[in-house]
Amino acid sequence: MKAAILTVGDELLDGYVTDSNSAWLARALASRGVSVAAKASVGDVKEHIVEALARWDGQFDLVLVTGGLGPTHDDVTKLACCAYFDCGLRFDEAYWAELVSRFEARGYDIPDNNRSQAEIPTACETLPNPAGTALGLKFRSAATTFILLPGVPREMEAIVTGSLLPSLEGPELPLRTLRTTGLFESALAQQLGPALEALEGVQVGLLTDVTGVDIRIRAGATGAAGSAAVDRAADDLARILGDKIYSTHGDSLARRVGQLLAQRGESLAIAESCTGGLAAAASTAEAGSSAWFQGAVVAYSDRSKIDLLGVRAETLAAHGAVSAEVALEMAAGVRAALHADWGLATTGISGPGGGSQAKPVGLVYLAVAGSGATKVREAHLIAEREPHRRAAAQSVLDLLRLELQRHG
Amino acid sequence: MKAAILTVGDELLDGYVTDSNSAWLARALASRGVSVAAKASVGDVKEHIVEALARWDGQFDLVLVTGGLGPTHDDVTKLACCAYFDCGLRFDEAYWAELVSRFEARGYDIPDNNRSQAEIPTACETLPNPAGTALGLKFRSAATTFILLPGVPREMEAIVTGSLLPSLEGPELPLRTLRTTGLFESALAQQLGPALEALEGVQVGLLTDVTGVDIRIRAGATGAAGSAAVDRAADDLARILGDKIYSTHGDSLARRVGQLLAQRGESLAIAESCTGGLAAAASTAEAGSSAWFQGAVVAYSDRSKIDLLGVRAETLAAHGAVSAEVALEMAAGVRAALHADWGLATTGISGPGGGSQAKPVGLVYLAVAGSGATKVREAHLIAEREPHRRAAAQSVLDLLRLELQRHG
């Protein structure tokens, strides 16, 4: 089964928005054995949408179209399909009543222009949208099924997961993701080198981000044989990479840290300077993190480091806020202040300003404090503000993961 | 001048890689007055590349092709162009000598498969690649210029910045972005309704996210006339939306809050429960935020709310952690603890668990404490964990923005 994806929106063409929908859709379809053979983007122009539909009609089994289903003037995808399938619109009273009551339940009057969301092309079926107001719309020609989806990722994903994927019968192609941090892609590829070439029955892809490299292993076949090949490959690669791998099943680092803490009945507190809340946000992104996450102090000023974390004024004066000594006192201080078993701390220079010859932009000190020894690590990460902050937040969580694994 | 972008690579179709090249290219072209009218992706298949070249030849002035110029077996873009332009390859001895010496300078023997990087189609010019080994290639048909670029973003960007942009002389198309929060897209569109239709000489697009709706206004013409039309439209819409707009020039809400605070010489501290660090992370994402951001306390447990923020145990017992009363005490407490002029607080139920009939998932209390009165707002936001947290972090910053603007 072959599919194509059309993304609609001026903002995609002018580069204002990076399209993440089509990558998500391609992965979702692959999980049902459907491969994507073409992708295109057009602006909010009816004729261009019609032209793309016509080109792919008959060429692919499935055409997914995202974007342009909202209630405003630049949302023309529905009208383009009405033109292509030569049909009109009917007003769906039942759906309108549902929308009115959904808004009421949240304490809002429904804006009148939402009525357009209840105007359904007569030639299509609808797919429920549990996350928003724009329904999915399904048109069929002789050889091709067209599915129209909203462009808002959360809504698009909800419709696809709820209505589209269950209707695609192909068995899932087994897939596993090994997640690593602390290695460059080139170093990782070199370390795996011959092992990668010796793998059988799988395709391996490396995905790089400032927080680490993911190794995606896809089976060439469905079913038990495919699963076995993926597991064998994952085991082979995991053996080589050892503790560089923080998850063998695609979990976040914060989730892994939470699992290790929960197993031991221990808790965590974090003191953040340069990461400014990102390590706490990553931790609390995990549902159930209140079981192991006590809290955090974002200590951006010297005074807050002294008042809330008990960092000594003399340490700040002698070594500066960005120093191994301050990082250690921050970690110990937040551990004590929040009565946690473990304390973590970050202090660094994310830039663009604030760097010097001795302490350049990119420098960060990461510290961990437990009941035994405290440890600090100096790292030189990417010298660009937001990537630096993200990489530092990941690195400090990894410092704790390694500590917990070693003493597991 | 109209352009189209073709991105080549199996990894783009199967969703392993999110294409960021085409968004970067579109913004780079827009800066020279060139608009992108179509985008497409194909796999590493010669016939599919040729088909795309043929479809766009004559339709656009400029076609940019990224990917598939590397030295390995799946890099077929160059061969596809040779087929389309009916030419062969010549071996460029001078470029090969340059590659050999570049590798030598870094202490490596050049791998033999790099020889293919010196095989240049006879029908094209080359564009130097200061960041890698694959040259940019420039082909011309009667009406269209085709530029082939490597897929590695750093190399692609180096060639475009060094060789392509200087050759494009058009002035920039003026663009402005009004940013709003606290209004649904449908409500905003309704409020703007007739005003949107009355605008002249601009195109307006709405972009929705859980943190708000952006209104993007693009000029239809370059130069002073275009700028004037964009400014006029921005003023018209801003007048209608009033304080719903937090930035008239595309800035983040945290930056706007920082500007308002800096003007008054005041500072901010944040107490976060459900948002878990996201409001602090948004604040500290702004370079220079240390001038106005004191710090934050992520108080995930009752005990941390008591110990670090001075929330009273009786208040927690009487009203629960998710309550207006606790939000107010958190805001006042963090203001005092961090010696800030303003304190903000969030406490809510982001889910998936923890909801009840009386306090459902989605509920959040947002509080602000200043030198005068304290205020609290109850909001029912989206009932999904990460979007709820992001929307709540944005809402609490907006509470402060409105307070600062009213008393500005």
Interface residues (C-beta under 8 A of the other chain):
Chain A: G9 D10 E11 L12 L13 D14 G15 Y16 V17 T18 D19 S20 S22 A23 W24 L25 A26 R27 A28 A30 S35 V36 A37 A38 K39 A40 S41 V42 G43 D44 H48 G70 P71 T72 H73 D74 R106 G107 Y108 I110 P111 D112 N113 N114 A131 T133 V152 R154 G205 L207 R216 I270 E272 C274 T275 G276 G277 L278 A279 A280 A281 S283 T284 A285 A287 G288 S289 S290 F293 Q294 G295 A296 V297 V298 A299 Y300 S301 R303 S304 D307 L308 A337 L338 H339 G351 P352 G353 R385 E386 R389
Chain B: E11 L12 L13 D14 G15 Y16 V17 T18 D19 S20 S22 A23 W24 L25 A26 R27 A28 A30 S35 V36 A37 A38 K39 A40 S41 V42 G43 H48 F184 E185 S186 A187 A189 Q190 G193 L196 E197 Q203 V204 G205 L206 L207 T208 D209 V210 R216 R218 I270 E272 T275 G276 G277 L278 A279 A280 A281 S283 T284 A285 A287 G288 S289 S290 F293 Q294 G295 A296 V297 V298 A299 Y300 S301 R303 S304 D307 L308 A337 L338 H339 G351 P352 G353 G362 H380 E384 R385 E386 P387 R389
